[in-house]
């Protein structure tokens, strides 16, 4: 597992350059050891090893325009593939993502997709980042407080330091808390309740974050996101 975590080939070159020093820090060694034990004990970990850094291979550092923060990966079989809120094509669309699609339709009159893959967003500069990048099968938050949060904090810090005009979409308390340290006039932050069925109708529905994001990007001289999937 150590080789997998450290491998630069699992990340786009720009990301690897930005995060190279993070892999040398003690907390990452601790994380590597934890994951190694998990695999050696036969635990099923999602996503698969080759997909842990999918967000960093599909959305190059220089291309990031939007950041959508999730919590940890989906913990049921076949769902997680390294992009927050997204599932591979052919996998049933999860409830939170269905609500995202409903808001997308209401906001931009985009038809609800027949699949749950957000890969096309990632390829346009939408970084679909989970706070933790791995999880044990059927055990949500089982890899919390193991080091991933420090790593993804560093990711966010690099973006804030190096890039201007990024739009952060923070849905739910966890996402807001994750980014509460971000205090830069060079980024835009849009907040709303989580799209979960438990909270979507307390403010997520009707937030119009997709059209607002494109308006902000265009004001920054950036091309808008084509949200249609």
Protein Blocks (a to p, Z undefined) as FASTA:
>chain_A
ZZmmmpmklpcfklmmmmmmmmmpmklmmmmmmmmmmmmnopacdddfklmmmmmmmmcf
klpmbdcddfbdcfbehkagoiahiacehiacdfklmmmmmmmmmmnopacdfbfbfklm
mmnopacddfbfbdcehighklgoklmmmmmmmmmmmmmmmpghiacddedjklmmmmmm
pccfkbccdddddfbfklmmnomgonlmmmmmmmmmmmnopacddfbZZ
